[in-house]
Amino acid sequence: MIDFLVIGGGIAGLSAGARLSAHGTVTLLEAEEALGYHASGRSAAMYEANYGLPSTVALNIASGEYHRTANGGYLSPRGLLAVGRPEDADSFARDLEELKLDPVPVAEALEMVPILNPGRVAFAGYHAAAWDLDTDRMLQDFAKVIRANGGQVLTRHAVTAIARDGAGWRIKAGGQTFAARAIVNAAGAWADRIAALAGVAPIGIVPHRRSMARLPAPGGHDVTGWPMIMGPGESWYAKPDAGKLLVSPADEDPVEPHDAWADDMVLAEGLARYEDMVTEPVTRVETSWAGLRSFSPDRALVLGPDPDHTGFIWSAGQGGYGFQTAPAASQLLCDLVTGTQPALDAETVAALKPDRFRR
């Protein structure tokens, strides 16, 4: 019998499986043909420690040392630049406070990103403490840990049935039947559906679409050293990527779980918001896509054993914070499962445990 059967091969499942593989046998099941196929494969790949709710920020900060040092480190410099128009004074002030950015002169922002429109940009804030994350290598490294500890990582294994079997579980997936002492529900947008299959009450996790477009480098500029750029109130953002520019409308529309794609109208509206603050028009979209950011009802992550169902463990509700929280989130999950005292403070732990939805 497997000790921990992990459902979901994104960053939530792989990191949880890696931590738990030091405490028992792990088999991870991914429905798609590749790991990180859905939200994890469509991430903006940034580490910005101040981004999110207080409980998320606590996980971000606790993950920092791992991001900087594990396996040679996963970070490379990027920086974050927030900009606002004259009419955006209030929302821009909130951005500065929440992200702990330093106000900078517009002229300095133009030096960083020369396509910004000086006739539209009235406010700018910046800090260097925002980093690109090597997300693909992180996924593969966590998978290597599972395998090195004797576990399995299986793709093309969609779960079709889950039933109680004595003190454990019996799971059907990919034409096979697995027996496990515990299930880790890391199914992302499908987390509530997996819970329902297991006879566990759903938490109310809802996926939200986030779209992205890849543009040629604007005006032929070398964008390599540009920071990530965020519009007022996160109404859009842009990030250099392999000599191109990724632009997102920062949409967050609730949808059913599916293999997401960008909505053309939503993408066009977001690109228009971006164009309003730059001097180079969007002449061509090379490609576009979308991912699903899944949120719990209070928008905090859901980590740890379900209090009403022994052996059913949640690793869900990562929203847009999966990679940057993964080192600390997976450690907290492991601590809660093994009865180890978490390093995080009690208030943060309580804000993350599934118990808060079972009162």
CORCORHU-V325545 format. One record per run of one state. SS is the DSSP state (@ for helix, = for strand, . for the rest). FROM is the first residue (numbers start at 1). TO is the last residue. If there is no record, write none. Layout:
BEGIN
SS;FROM;TO / SS;FROM;TO
END
This chain:
BEGIN
.;1;1 / =;2;7 / .;8;10 / @;11;20 / .;21;25 / =;26;29 / .;30;38 / @;39;42 / .;43;45 / =;46;47 / .;48;53 / @;54;72 / .;73;74 / =;75;77 / .;78;79 / =;80;84 / .;85;85 / @;86;99 / .;100;101 / =;102;103 / .;104;105 / @;106;112 / .;113;115 / =;116;116 / .;117;122 / =;123;127 / .;128;130 / =;131;133 / .;134;134 / @;135;148 / .;149;151 / =;152;154 / .;155;158 / =;159;165 / .;166;167 / =;168;173 / .;174;175 / =;176;185 / .;186;187 / @;188;197 / .;198;205 / =;206;215 / .;216;217 / @;218;220 / .;221;227 / =;228;230 / .;231;231 / @;232;234 / .;235;236 / =;237;241 / .;242;243 / =;244;248 / .;249;252 / =;253;255 / .;256;263 / @;264;275 / .;276;277 / =;278;278 / .;279;284 / =;285;295 / .;296;301 / =;302;305 / .;306;311 / =;312;316 / .;317;321 / @;322;338 / .;339;345 / @;346;352 / .;353;353 / @;354;357 / .;358;359
END
